[in-house]
Amino acid sequence: MALGAVHRVWASVIEALLTSLAPRVLVEIGSDQAKNTRHLAEFSGRTGAVLHAIDPGPGFDFCAYETRYGPHFVFHRGTSLDSLPRVGALQAVLIDGAHNWHTVYGELTLIDTLVREQGQPFPLVLLLMLTGLMEGATFTRLPTEFQGPAGSHTGGRVW
């Protein structure tokens, strides 16, 4: 699937999964230009769920979303690792964007820790557009001890 094309499978894949699961809380890690955010916010409004969108540098007017979707949309400006603990219950999480392996591993580990502390089952997690796992799009945020040789964004680890 081409970069930026995930929103095109909204109805056939993502919405179908969410409709089946009927989560009350959705989390989107990486909102970028809000292509998926729009779908998730509309879904949340229709179903009475709450979407927590997390992004350190959003490329859209999140204040307009807060106004339009009211209690069904909460924006967290920050990194996923800093913001996830403020969400509360985690029932469906979309990790959407160009992330490095270290961040994705940290997100999954943190999600596991949070749901265990809450006595909840592990949530539905969809990994979307993880180009950074190969290309290192957020490589500059990767701690030095996890960086591999120049041009390598795996840090010597394969998983």
C-alpha positions as CSV (number, residue, x, y, z in Angstrom):
1,M,0.0,0.0,0.0
2,A,1.4,3.4,-1.0
3,L,2.4,5.8,1.7
4,G,-0.6,7.9,2.7
5,A,-3.1,5.4,1.4
6,V,-4.2,3.8,4.7
7,H,-7.2,6.1,4.9
8,R,-8.4,4.5,1.7
9,V,-9.1,1.2,3.5
10,W,-11.1,2.9,6.2
11,A,-14.5,1.4,5.4
12,S,-13.3,-2.0,4.3
13,V,-10.8,-2.7,7.1
14,I,-10.5,-0.2,9.9
15,E,-14.2,0.8,10.3
16,A,-15.2,-2.9,10.0
17,L,-12.9,-3.9,12.8
18,L,-13.9,-1.0,15.0
19,T,-17.6,-1.6,14.4
20,S,-17.2,-5.3,15.4
21,L,-15.2,-4.4,18.5
22,A,-17.4,-1.4,19.5
23,P,-14.7,0.3,21.6
24,R,-15.6,3.2,23.9
25,V,-12.0,4.6,23.8
26,L,-9.9,4.9,20.6
27,V,-6.3,6.1,20.5
28,E,-4.6,7.3,17.3
29,I,-0.8,7.7,17.6
30,G,0.3,10.0,14.8
31,S,-2.3,12.3,13.4
32,D,-0.2,14.1,10.7
33,Q,-2.7,15.7,8.3
34,A,-5.7,14.1,9.9
35,K,-6.7,11.8,7.1
36,N,-7.5,8.9,9.4
37,T,-8.2,11.2,12.3
38,R,-11.3,12.6,10.5
39,H,-12.7,9.1,10.0
40,L,-11.9,8.1,13.6
41,A,-13.5,11.3,15.0
42,E,-16.6,10.8,12.9
43,F,-16.8,7.2,14.0
44,S,-16.4,8.3,17.7
45,G,-19.2,10.9,17.3
46,R,-21.6,8.3,15.7
47,T,-20.9,5.6,18.3
48,G,-20.5,7.7,21.5
49,A,-16.8,6.7,21.8
50,V,-13.9,9.1,22.6
51,L,-10.9,9.5,20.2
52,H,-7.6,10.4,21.8
53,A,-5.3,11.7,19.1
54,I,-1.6,11.9,19.9
55,D,0.9,13.9,17.9
56,P,3.9,16.0,18.9
57,G,3.6,18.3,15.8
58,P,0.1,18.0,14.2
59,G,-0.3,19.1,10.6
60,F,-4.0,20.0,11.1
61,D,-6.2,22.3,13.1
62,F,-6.9,20.1,16.2
63,C,-8.8,23.0,17.9
64,A,-11.4,22.8,15.1
65,Y,-11.7,19.1,15.8
66,E,-12.2,19.7,19.5
67,T,-14.9,22.2,18.6
68,R,-16.6,20.0,16.0
69,Y,-16.5,16.7,17.9
70,G,-16.7,18.0,21.4
71,P,-16.4,15.3,24.1
72,H,-15.7,12.7,21.4
73,F,-12.3,14.2,20.5
74,V,-9.3,14.8,22.9
75,F,-6.0,15.9,21.5
76,H,-2.7,15.3,23.2
77,R,0.2,17.3,21.9
78,G,3.3,15.3,22.7
79,T,5.0,12.0,22.2
80,S,3.1,8.7,22.5
81,L,5.2,7.5,25.4
82,D,4.4,10.7,27.4
83,S,0.8,10.9,26.3
84,L,-0.5,7.3,26.6
85,P,-0.6,7.2,30.4
86,R,-3.0,10.2,30.3
87,V,-5.5,8.4,28.1
88,G,-6.9,6.0,30.7
89,A,-8.6,2.9,29.3
90,L,-7.1,1.6,26.0
91,Q,-9.5,-0.4,23.9
92,A,-8.4,0.2,20.3
93,V,-5.0,1.8,19.4
94,L,-3.9,2.8,15.9
95,I,-0.2,3.4,15.6
96,D,-0.2,5.4,12.4
97,G,2.9,7.1,11.1
98,A,6.6,6.8,10.4
99,H,8.0,5.4,13.6
100,N,11.3,3.7,14.4
101,W,11.4,0.2,15.8
102,H,12.5,1.5,19.2
103,T,9.4,3.8,19.6
104,V,7.0,1.1,18.4
105,Y,8.5,-1.4,20.8
106,G,8.2,1.2,23.6
107,E,4.6,1.9,22.7
108,L,3.6,-1.7,22.7
109,T,5.4,-2.3,26.0
110,L,3.8,0.7,27.6
111,I,0.4,-0.3,26.3
112,D,0.9,-3.8,27.8
113,T,2.0,-2.3,31.2
114,L,-1.0,0.2,31.3
115,V,-3.7,-2.4,30.5
116,R,-2.2,-4.8,33.1
117,E,-2.2,-2.1,35.7
118,Q,-5.9,-1.4,34.8
119,G,-6.8,-5.1,34.9
120,Q,-7.9,-4.9,31.2
121,P,-7.2,-7.2,28.3
122,F,-4.7,-6.2,25.7
123,P,-6.5,-3.8,23.2
124,L,-6.9,-4.1,19.5
125,V,-3.7,-2.6,18.1
126,L,-3.4,-1.7,14.4
127,L,0.1,-0.9,13.0
128,L,-0.3,1.4,10.1
129,M,2.2,3.1,7.7
130,L,5.3,2.1,9.7
131,T,7.7,3.2,7.0
132,G,10.1,4.5,9.7
133,L,10.8,0.9,10.7
134,M,12.7,0.5,7.5
135,E,13.5,4.1,6.5
136,G,14.2,5.7,9.9
137,A,11.9,8.6,9.4
138,T,12.1,9.5,13.1
139,F,15.7,8.3,13.4
140,T,16.8,11.5,15.0
141,R,14.7,10.7,18.1
142,L,16.2,7.2,18.5
143,P,18.5,7.1,21.5
144,T,22.2,6.9,20.5
145,E,22.7,3.5,22.2
146,F,20.0,2.0,19.8
147,Q,21.4,3.5,16.6
148,G,23.2,1.2,14.2
149,P,25.9,2.1,11.7
150,A,25.3,5.0,9.4
151,G,22.5,4.2,7.0
152,S,21.2,1.4,9.3
153,H,18.1,2.2,11.3
154,T,17.7,-1.1,13.0
155,G,20.3,-0.6,15.7
156,G,21.6,-4.1,14.9
157,R,18.3,-5.7,16.1
158,V,16.0,-7.7,13.9
159,W,12.5,-8.5,15.1
